[in-house]
Amino acid sequence: MPARRCWGVIPAAGIGSRMGGDTPKQYLQVAGATVLEHSLGALLECAEIAAVVVALHPEDSRPAHMACFEDERVIIAPGGAERSDSVLAGLEALAGRAGDSDWVLVHDAARPCIRGEDIRRLMAEVNARNCGGILAQPVNDTVKRARDDRTVEATLDRSRLWRAQTPQMFPLGLLRDALAQARERGGAVTDEASAMEMAGHPVLLVPGSPGNLKITLPADLPLAAWYLGHPEGV
Ligand code: C5P
């Protein structure tokens, strides 16, 4: 049986409305490069990843000026209306190159501080357990569930709560089918794992690093710059 190869997909077609401003967050500058260049560069540094599909807004011409897009392992696909549509478009762009049993690592463009050692830990645990998995962080805060009037309905058991990060690593065929099913059902799919869970597949939680933050608000940029300047982590 041929070895299962690994592919990357980076959804980068969002407009990042919570950041304010005209520039989508993946094109903001941090530590000498755009957020997207850091995220893409981290996946390209993994020799195990055969190629990386970047899903871009169809009218986005910014990558034409970015050196990392000249890498022959980069494939461009047109993104969609929702994050999951962009991921599906990325998976479809791999048709003909990748097999259904190959692994795909989906990584948010907006997570520029991902470290190679965390990607390798995810790959090692997913391969060892032969079970799709995601990087995640145990929750440290006490977590409340709110009612509509913003009073507390319940305090959740934080010992079993994790914050999902990316990359998220699954067999390509199962992920494509799970995302397509979730789209038909119309449920909210904010990451790949939720589509896999809905389809009844197990998802392994692999401890990541606190520095693998998702750029969402303006205050996240200086934090990301700090983490990029301290790759040894905390
Ligand atoms: O908005 P959010 O932070 O959840 O976006 C996560 C990632 O999904 C970002 O990298 C963003 O560019 C991407 N995205 C996309 N297509 C969309 C919406 C978001 O590729 N329609």
py3Dmol code that shows the C-alpha trace and the ligand (Angstrom):
import py3Dmol

protein = """\
ATOM      1  CA  MET A   1       0.000   0.000   0.000  1.00  0.00           C
ATOM      2  CA  PRO A   2       1.455   3.446  -0.876  1.00  0.00           C
ATOM      3  CA  ALA A   3       2.388   5.659   2.116  1.00  0.00           C
ATOM      4  CA  ARG A   4      -0.229   8.208   3.165  1.00  0.00           C
ATOM      5  CA  ARG A   5       1.002  11.642   2.195  1.00  0.00           C
ATOM      6  CA  CYS A   6       0.306  14.909   4.045  1.00  0.00           C
ATOM      7  CA  TRP A   7      -1.146  18.053   2.496  1.00  0.00           C
ATOM      8  CA  GLY A   8      -1.838  21.516   3.912  1.00  0.00           C
ATOM      9  CA  VAL A   9      -4.910  23.721   3.426  1.00  0.00           C
ATOM     10  CA  ILE A  10      -4.947  27.337   4.618  1.00  0.00           C
ATOM     11  CA  PRO A  11      -8.314  29.121   4.554  1.00  0.00           C
ATOM     12  CA  ALA A  12      -7.324  32.767   3.944  1.00  0.00           C
ATOM     13  CA  ALA A  13     -10.421  34.215   2.299  1.00  0.00           C
ATOM     14  CA  GLY A  14     -11.931  35.969   5.322  1.00  0.00           C
ATOM     15  CA  ILE A  15     -12.335  39.699   5.701  1.00  0.00           C
ATOM     16  CA  GLY A  16     -11.558  39.819   9.457  1.00  0.00           C
ATOM     17  CA  SER A  17     -14.338  42.276  10.315  1.00  0.00           C
ATOM     18  CA  ARG A  18     -13.615  42.126  14.089  1.00  0.00           C
ATOM     19  CA  MET A  19     -10.202  43.722  13.473  1.00  0.00           C
ATOM     20  CA  GLY A  20     -11.719  46.900  11.971  1.00  0.00           C
ATOM     21  CA  GLY A  21      -9.818  48.658   9.151  1.00  0.00           C
ATOM     22  CA  ASP A  22      -9.729  47.862   5.422  1.00  0.00           C
ATOM     23  CA  THR A  23      -6.972  45.262   5.395  1.00  0.00           C
ATOM     24  CA  PRO A  24      -8.049  41.652   6.057  1.00  0.00           C
ATOM     25  CA  LYS A  25      -6.203  40.380   9.136  1.00  0.00           C
ATOM     26  CA  GLN A  26      -4.132  37.833   7.207  1.00  0.00           C
ATOM     27  CA  TYR A  27      -2.441  40.763   5.417  1.00  0.00           C
ATOM     28  CA  LEU A  28      -1.545  42.800   8.496  1.00  0.00           C
ATOM     29  CA  GLN A  29       2.178  43.103   9.188  1.00  0.00           C
ATOM     30  CA  VAL A  30       3.671  41.408  12.218  1.00  0.00           C
ATOM     31  CA  ALA A  31       7.366  40.769  12.954  1.00  0.00           C
ATOM     32  CA  GLY A  32       8.516  41.752   9.457  1.00  0.00           C
ATOM     33  CA  ALA A  33       5.983  39.861   7.299  1.00  0.00           C
ATOM     34  CA  THR A  34       2.245  39.490   6.821  1.00  0.00           C
ATOM     35  CA  VAL A  35       0.270  37.192   9.105  1.00  0.00           C
ATOM     36  CA  LEU A  36      -0.377  34.899   6.099  1.00  0.00           C
ATOM     37  CA  GLU A  37       3.320  34.700   5.161  1.00  0.00           C
ATOM     38  CA  HIS A  38       4.159  33.488   8.674  1.00  0.00           C
ATOM     39  CA  SER A  39       1.351  30.871   8.650  1.00  0.00           C
ATOM     40  CA  LEU A  40       2.149  29.607   5.155  1.00  0.00           C
ATOM     41  CA  GLY A  41       5.896  29.657   5.819  1.00  0.00           C
ATOM     42  CA  ALA A  42       5.436  27.443   8.893  1.00  0.00           C
ATOM     43  CA  LEU A  43       3.614  24.763   6.870  1.00  0.00           C
ATOM     44  CA  LEU A  44       6.112  24.987   3.998  1.00  0.00           C
ATOM     45  CA  GLU A  45       8.959  24.433   6.471  1.00  0.00           C
ATOM     46  CA  CYS A  46       7.520  20.979   7.211  1.00  0.00           C
ATOM     47  CA  ALA A  47       9.211  18.708   4.685  1.00  0.00           C
ATOM     48  CA  GLU A  48       6.509  16.069   5.324  1.00  0.00           C
ATOM     49  CA  ILE A  49       3.860  18.326   3.734  1.00  0.00           C
ATOM     50  CA  ALA A  50       3.733  17.666  -0.025  1.00  0.00           C
ATOM     51  CA  ALA A  51       1.948  20.932  -0.965  1.00  0.00           C
ATOM     52  CA  VAL A  52      -0.190  23.635   0.636  1.00  0.00           C
ATOM     53  CA  VAL A  53      -3.454  24.945  -0.849  1.00  0.00           C
ATOM     54  CA  VAL A  54      -4.220  28.547   0.089  1.00  0.00           C
ATOM     55  CA  ALA A  55      -7.899  29.492  -0.343  1.00  0.00           C
ATOM     56  CA  LEU A  56      -8.092  33.176  -1.243  1.00  0.00           C
ATOM     57  CA  HIS A  57     -10.924  35.592  -1.903  1.00  0.00           C
ATOM     58  CA  PRO A  58     -11.491  35.431  -5.693  1.00  0.00           C
ATOM     59  CA  GLU A  59     -10.643  39.147  -6.089  1.00  0.00           C
ATOM     60  CA  ASP A  60      -7.553  39.031  -3.885  1.00  0.00           C
ATOM     61  CA  SER A  61      -4.380  39.850  -5.831  1.00  0.00           C
ATOM     62  CA  ARG A  62      -2.096  40.581  -2.859  1.00  0.00           C
ATOM     63  CA  PRO A  63      -0.229  37.235  -2.925  1.00  0.00           C
ATOM     64  CA  ALA A  64       1.162  38.100  -6.378  1.00  0.00           C
ATOM     65  CA  HIS A  65       3.681  40.258  -4.487  1.00  0.00           C
ATOM     66  CA  MET A  66       4.658  37.644  -1.897  1.00  0.00           C
ATOM     67  CA  ALA A  67       7.761  35.538  -2.373  1.00  0.00           C
ATOM     68  CA  CYS A  68       6.369  32.479  -0.568  1.00  0.00           C
ATOM     69  CA  PHE A  69       3.662  32.139  -3.247  1.00  0.00           C
ATOM     70  CA  GLU A  70       6.422  31.441  -5.788  1.00  0.00           C
ATOM     71  CA  ASP A  71       7.177  28.172  -3.974  1.00  0.00           C
ATOM     72  CA  GLU A  72       6.189  25.306  -6.283  1.00  0.00           C
ATOM     73  CA  ARG A  73       4.482  23.581  -3.322  1.00  0.00           C
ATOM     74  CA  VAL A  74       1.859  26.385  -3.107  1.00  0.00           C
ATOM     75  CA  ILE A  75      -1.515  25.924  -4.858  1.00  0.00           C
ATOM     76  CA  ILE A  76      -4.157  28.679  -4.946  1.00  0.00           C
ATOM     77  CA  ALA A  77      -7.910  27.953  -4.731  1.00  0.00           C
ATOM     78  CA  PRO A  78     -10.884  30.354  -4.699  1.00  0.00           C
ATOM     79  CA  GLY A  79     -12.325  30.701  -1.169  1.00  0.00           C
ATOM     80  CA  GLY A  80     -16.036  30.673  -0.315  1.00  0.00           C
ATOM     81  CA  ALA A  81     -18.598  32.578   1.737  1.00  0.00           C
ATOM     82  CA  GLU A  82     -17.864  30.720   5.012  1.00  0.00           C
ATOM     83  CA  ARG A  83     -14.611  29.368   6.407  1.00  0.00           C
ATOM     84  CA  SER A  84     -15.821  25.789   5.813  1.00  0.00           C
ATOM     85  CA  ASP A  85     -16.585  26.627   2.146  1.00  0.00           C
ATOM     86  CA  SER A  86     -13.007  27.872   1.751  1.00  0.00           C
ATOM     87  CA  VAL A  87     -11.663  24.650   3.298  1.00  0.00           C
ATOM     88  CA  LEU A  88     -13.871  22.530   1.014  1.00  0.00           C
ATOM     89  CA  ALA A  89     -12.610  24.470  -2.012  1.00  0.00           C
ATOM     90  CA  GLY A  90      -9.062  23.817  -0.814  1.00  0.00           C
ATOM     91  CA  LEU A  91      -9.732  20.080  -0.535  1.00  0.00           C
ATOM     92  CA  GLU A  92     -11.326  20.038  -3.995  1.00  0.00           C
ATOM     93  CA  ALA A  93      -8.190  21.687  -5.416  1.00  0.00           C
ATOM     94  CA  LEU A  94      -6.255  18.594  -4.274  1.00  0.00           C
ATOM     95  CA  ALA A  95      -8.419  16.231  -6.355  1.00  0.00           C
ATOM     96  CA  GLY A  96      -6.190  14.404  -8.819  1.00  0.00           C
ATOM     97  CA  ARG A  97      -3.044  14.986  -6.736  1.00  0.00           C
ATOM     98  CA  ALA A  98      -4.000  13.511  -3.370  1.00  0.00           C
ATOM     99  CA  GLY A  99      -5.774  10.302  -2.389  1.00  0.00           C
ATOM    100  CA  ASP A 100      -8.776  10.060  -0.065  1.00  0.00           C
ATOM    101  CA  SER A 101      -6.709   8.295   2.600  1.00  0.00           C
ATOM    102  CA  ASP A 102      -3.972  10.973   2.566  1.00  0.00           C
ATOM    103  CA  TRP A 103      -3.804  13.279   5.586  1.00  0.00           C
ATOM    104  CA  VAL A 104      -4.699  16.939   5.328  1.00  0.00           C
ATOM    105  CA  LEU A 105      -3.673  19.590   7.856  1.00  0.00           C
ATOM    106  CA  VAL A 106      -6.006  22.595   7.857  1.00  0.00           C
ATOM    107  CA  HIS A 107      -4.435  25.690   9.397  1.00  0.00           C
ATOM    108  CA  ASP A 108      -6.005  29.150   9.859  1.00  0.00           C
ATOM    109  CA  ALA A 109      -4.169  31.897   7.985  1.00  0.00           C
ATOM    110  CA  ALA A 110      -4.796  33.972  11.109  1.00  0.00           C
ATOM    111  CA  ARG A 111      -2.536  31.786  13.333  1.00  0.00           C
ATOM    112  CA  PRO A 112       0.949  33.040  12.397  1.00  0.00           C
ATOM    113  CA  CYS A 113       2.807  31.829  15.521  1.00  0.00           C
ATOM    114  CA  ILE A 114       2.399  28.099  14.913  1.00  0.00           C
ATOM    115  CA  ARG A 115       5.654  26.326  15.731  1.00  0.00           C
ATOM    116  CA  GLY A 116       7.131  23.451  13.769  1.00  0.00           C
ATOM    117  CA  GLU A 117       7.486  21.335  16.908  1.00  0.00           C
ATOM    118  CA  ASP A 118       3.724  21.604  17.567  1.00  0.00           C
ATOM    119  CA  ILE A 119       2.912  20.573  13.982  1.00  0.00           C
ATOM    120  CA  ARG A 120       5.267  17.598  14.335  1.00  0.00           C
ATOM    121  CA  ARG A 121       3.695  16.569  17.692  1.00  0.00           C
ATOM    122  CA  LEU A 122       0.245  16.650  16.063  1.00  0.00           C
ATOM    123  CA  MET A 123       1.457  14.532  13.136  1.00  0.00           C
ATOM    124  CA  ALA A 124       3.202  12.035  15.421  1.00  0.00           C
ATOM    125  CA  GLU A 125       0.180  11.521  17.733  1.00  0.00           C
ATOM    126  CA  VAL A 126      -2.336  11.348  14.873  1.00  0.00           C
ATOM    127  CA  ASN A 127      -0.187   8.791  13.055  1.00  0.00           C
ATOM    128  CA  ALA A 128       0.509   6.763  16.221  1.00  0.00           C
ATOM    129  CA  ARG A 129      -3.202   6.568  17.127  1.00  0.00           C
ATOM    130  CA  ASN A 130      -4.400   6.476  13.479  1.00  0.00           C
ATOM    131  CA  CYS A 131      -7.097   8.911  14.555  1.00  0.00           C
ATOM    132  CA  GLY A 132      -7.711  12.445  13.261  1.00  0.00           C
ATOM    133  CA  GLY A 133      -6.753  15.144  15.722  1.00  0.00           C
ATOM    134  CA  ILE A 134      -6.337  18.815  16.472  1.00  0.00           C
ATOM    135  CA  LEU A 135      -3.992  21.017  18.451  1.00  0.00           C
ATOM    136  CA  ALA A 136      -5.812  22.364  21.496  1.00  0.00           C
ATOM    137  CA  GLN A 137      -5.170  23.928  24.894  1.00  0.00           C
ATOM    138  CA  PRO A 138      -6.803  22.958  28.203  1.00  0.00           C
ATOM    139  CA  VAL A 139      -9.019  25.764  29.558  1.00  0.00           C
ATOM    140  CA  ASN A 140      -7.577  27.468  32.671  1.00  0.00           C
ATOM    141  CA  ASP A 141     -10.355  29.961  33.378  1.00  0.00           C
ATOM    142  CA  THR A 142     -13.643  29.108  35.055  1.00  0.00           C
ATOM    143  CA  VAL A 143     -16.187  29.065  32.224  1.00  0.00           C
ATOM    144  CA  LYS A 144     -19.799  30.251  32.453  1.00  0.00           C
ATOM    145  CA  ARG A 145     -22.683  29.594  30.082  1.00  0.00           C
ATOM    146  CA  ALA A 146     -24.912  32.687  29.758  1.00  0.00           C
ATOM    147  CA  ARG A 147     -28.632  33.186  29.333  1.00  0.00           C
ATOM    148  CA  ASP A 148     -29.904  35.714  26.767  1.00  0.00           C
ATOM    149  CA  ASP A 149     -30.029  38.409  29.485  1.00  0.00           C
ATOM    150  CA  ARG A 150     -26.306  37.790  30.253  1.00  0.00           C
ATOM    151  CA  THR A 151     -26.921  36.214  33.654  1.00  0.00           C
ATOM    152  CA  VAL A 152     -25.125  32.930  34.355  1.00  0.00           C
ATOM    153  CA  GLU A 153     -27.075  29.785  33.543  1.00  0.00           C
ATOM    154  CA  ALA A 154     -24.329  27.345  34.530  1.00  0.00           C
ATOM    155  CA  THR A 155     -20.657  26.926  35.454  1.00  0.00           C
ATOM    156  CA  LEU A 156     -19.055  24.291  33.237  1.00  0.00           C
ATOM    157  CA  ASP A 157     -16.622  21.582  34.380  1.00  0.00           C
ATOM    158  CA  ARG A 158     -13.393  23.104  33.063  1.00  0.00           C
ATOM    159  CA  SER A 159     -11.379  19.928  33.711  1.00  0.00           C
ATOM    160  CA  ARG A 160     -12.910  18.549  30.496  1.00  0.00           C
ATOM    161  CA  LEU A 161     -12.784  21.730  28.395  1.00  0.00           C
ATOM    162  CA  TRP A 162     -10.231  22.481  25.687  1.00  0.00           C
ATOM    163  CA  ARG A 163      -9.826  25.431  23.307  1.00  0.00           C
ATOM    164  CA  ALA A 164      -9.508  24.222  19.722  1.00  0.00           C
ATOM    165  CA  GLN A 165      -6.581  25.520  17.659  1.00  0.00           C
ATOM    166  CA  THR A 166      -5.237  24.623  14.250  1.00  0.00           C
ATOM    167  CA  PRO A 167      -3.705  22.736  12.467  1.00  0.00           C
ATOM    168  CA  GLN A 168      -6.478  20.140  12.437  1.00  0.00           C
ATOM    169  CA  MET A 169      -5.430  16.880  10.786  1.00  0.00           C
ATOM    170  CA  PHE A 170      -7.838  14.383   9.202  1.00  0.00           C
ATOM    171  CA  PRO A 171      -8.019  11.892   6.327  1.00  0.00           C
ATOM    172  CA  LEU A 172      -8.840  13.961   3.240  1.00  0.00           C
ATOM    173  CA  GLY A 173     -11.837  11.923   2.009  1.00  0.00           C
ATOM    174  CA  LEU A 174     -13.538  11.704   5.421  1.00  0.00           C
ATOM    175  CA  LEU A 175     -13.057  15.437   6.000  1.00  0.00           C
ATOM    176  CA  ARG A 176     -14.411  16.389   2.564  1.00  0.00           C
ATOM    177  CA  ASP A 177     -17.524  14.224   3.096  1.00  0.00           C
ATOM    178  CA  ALA A 178     -18.039  15.503   6.661  1.00  0.00           C
ATOM    179  CA  LEU A 179     -17.801  19.158   5.570  1.00  0.00           C
ATOM    180  CA  ALA A 180     -20.164  18.548   2.635  1.00  0.00           C
ATOM    181  CA  GLN A 181     -22.704  16.821   4.945  1.00  0.00           C
ATOM    182  CA  ALA A 182     -22.462  19.649   7.485  1.00  0.00           C
ATOM    183  CA  ARG A 183     -23.083  22.165   4.684  1.00  0.00           C
ATOM    184  CA  GLU A 184     -26.237  20.268   3.654  1.00  0.00           C
ATOM    185  CA  ARG A 185     -27.483  20.174   7.258  1.00  0.00           C
ATOM    186  CA  GLY A 186     -26.778  23.893   7.645  1.00  0.00           C
ATOM    187  CA  GLY A 187     -25.242  23.569  11.142  1.00  0.00           C
ATOM    188  CA  ALA A 188     -22.558  25.985  12.368  1.00  0.00           C
ATOM    189  CA  VAL A 189     -19.105  24.633  11.499  1.00  0.00           C
ATOM    190  CA  THR A 190     -16.362  26.857  12.885  1.00  0.00           C
ATOM    191  CA  ASP A 191     -13.643  24.229  12.592  1.00  0.00           C
ATOM    192  CA  GLU A 192     -13.016  20.929  10.806  1.00  0.00           C
ATOM    193  CA  ALA A 193     -13.334  18.936  14.029  1.00  0.00           C
ATOM    194  CA  SER A 194     -16.972  19.994  14.488  1.00  0.00           C
ATOM    195  CA  ALA A 195     -17.864  18.595  11.063  1.00  0.00           C
ATOM    196  CA  MET A 196     -16.001  15.353  11.864  1.00  0.00           C
ATOM    197  CA  GLU A 197     -17.775  15.106  15.260  1.00  0.00           C
ATOM    198  CA  MET A 198     -21.189  15.605  13.589  1.00  0.00           C
ATOM    199  CA  ALA A 199     -20.323  12.784  11.201  1.00  0.00           C
ATOM    200  CA  GLY A 200     -19.502  10.510  14.162  1.00  0.00           C
ATOM    201  CA  HIS A 201     -15.720  10.365  13.773  1.00  0.00           C
ATOM    202  CA  PRO A 202     -13.386  10.473  16.792  1.00  0.00           C
ATOM    203  CA  VAL A 203     -11.163  13.547  17.196  1.00  0.00           C
ATOM    204  CA  LEU A 204      -7.975  13.411  19.277  1.00  0.00           C
ATOM    205  CA  LEU A 205      -6.965  16.481  21.336  1.00  0.00           C
ATOM    206  CA  VAL A 206      -3.204  17.067  21.089  1.00  0.00           C
ATOM    207  CA  PRO A 207      -1.758  19.658  23.509  1.00  0.00           C
ATOM    208  CA  GLY A 208      -0.575  22.763  21.628  1.00  0.00           C
ATOM    209  CA  SER A 209       1.115  25.967  22.796  1.00  0.00           C
ATOM    210  CA  PRO A 210      -0.511  29.100  24.240  1.00  0.00           C
ATOM    211  CA  GLY A 211       1.355  31.180  21.651  1.00  0.00           C
ATOM    212  CA  ASN A 212      -0.629  29.657  18.769  1.00  0.00           C
ATOM    213  CA  LEU A 213      -3.201  32.424  19.052  1.00  0.00           C
ATOM    214  CA  LYS A 214      -5.683  33.418  16.343  1.00  0.00           C
ATOM    215  CA  ILE A 215      -5.423  37.057  15.318  1.00  0.00           C
ATOM    216  CA  THR A 216      -8.936  38.364  15.941  1.00  0.00           C
ATOM    217  CA  LEU A 217      -8.713  41.732  17.705  1.00  0.00           C
ATOM    218  CA  PRO A 218      -6.139  44.563  17.298  1.00  0.00           C
ATOM    219  CA  ALA A 219      -4.607  43.683  20.706  1.00  0.00           C
ATOM    220  CA  ASP A 220      -3.620  40.242  19.342  1.00  0.00           C
ATOM    221  CA  LEU A 221      -0.996  41.720  16.981  1.00  0.00           C
ATOM    222  CA  PRO A 222       1.574  42.865  19.589  1.00  0.00           C
ATOM    223  CA  LEU A 223       1.114  39.538  21.391  1.00  0.00           C
ATOM    224  CA  ALA A 224       1.766  37.654  18.140  1.00  0.00           C
ATOM    225  CA  ALA A 225       4.861  39.798  17.515  1.00  0.00           C
ATOM    226  CA  TRP A 226       6.145  38.822  20.961  1.00  0.00           C
ATOM    227  CA  TYR A 227       5.579  35.102  20.393  1.00  0.00           C
ATOM    228  CA  LEU A 228       7.220  35.276  16.942  1.00  0.00           C
ATOM    229  CA  GLY A 229      10.245  36.900  18.570  1.00  0.00           C
ATOM    230  CA  HIS A 230      10.390  34.131  21.240  1.00  0.00           C
ATOM    231  CA  PRO A 231      10.009  30.908  19.255  1.00  0.00           C
ATOM    232  CA  GLU A 232      11.324  28.917  22.206  1.00  0.00           C
ATOM    233  CA  GLY A 233       7.907  29.667  23.744  1.00  0.00           C
ATOM    234  CA  VAL A 234       6.900  30.050  27.361  1.00  0.00           C
TER     235      VAL A 234
END
"""
ligand_1 = """\
21
C5P
O -13.017 34.647 11.019
P -12.181 33.550 11.607
O -11.158 34.068 12.561
O -12.933 32.384 12.146
O -11.349 32.990 10.350
C -10.476 31.879 10.494
C -9.761 31.672 9.161
O -10.702 31.334 8.136
C -9.012 32.919 8.668
O -7.746 32.486 8.214
C -9.889 33.440 7.545
O -9.168 34.102 6.509
C -10.490 32.145 7.002
N -11.777 32.351 6.295
C -11.897 31.916 4.956
N -13.063 32.108 4.271
C -14.108 32.720 4.850
C -14.017 33.155 6.209
C -12.835 32.938 6.915
O -10.948 31.360 4.402
N -15.219 32.910 4.146
"""
view = py3Dmol.view(width=600, height=400)
view.addModel(protein, "pdb")
view.setStyle({"model": 0}, {"cartoon": {"style": "trace"}})
view.addModel(ligand_1, "xyz")
view.setStyle({"model": 1}, {"stick": {}})
view.zoomTo()
view.show()
